[in-house]
Amino acid sequence: MPEIVAGLLWIALGGALGGPARYFVSGLVGRRFGETFPWGTMAANVTGCLLMGALAATVSFNGMALSSPGWQIAGIGFLGSYTTVSSFSRETLALARDGQSAGAGWNIVLSFGLCLAAVALGYAAANGILS
């Protein structure tokens, strides 16, 4: 099987698992904390960034190529469909259009800050464990 076709199949497999996982986590958090603020999307994005950091450290530590099946399944497929910029953007726009400009601003600041911190924490944690 040509390498590109195999890569697409690995990515599709990861995506088929990541999308439902995001739906589950987002819904679970949304039901628990309410949906007037997009906590569910934020939870999926922050946990996905934490996992992305840990995965990136693992790939780096093990000298894996970004074209390896493990990266394609987990990094591109699963985490690519588990985290979502489109939902974040739609929810931020909805907050702004509903006159909740402070909520829209907080969603941007918290999402960016928490996701960046989570990917750094995941990378540092995995790097510490692997080293």
PyMOL commands that set and color helices and strands:
alter all, ss='L'
color gray80, all
select helices_A, chain A and resi 3-33+39-62+69-82+85-97+101-130
alter helices_A, ss='H'
color red, helices_A
deselect
rebuild
show_as cartoon
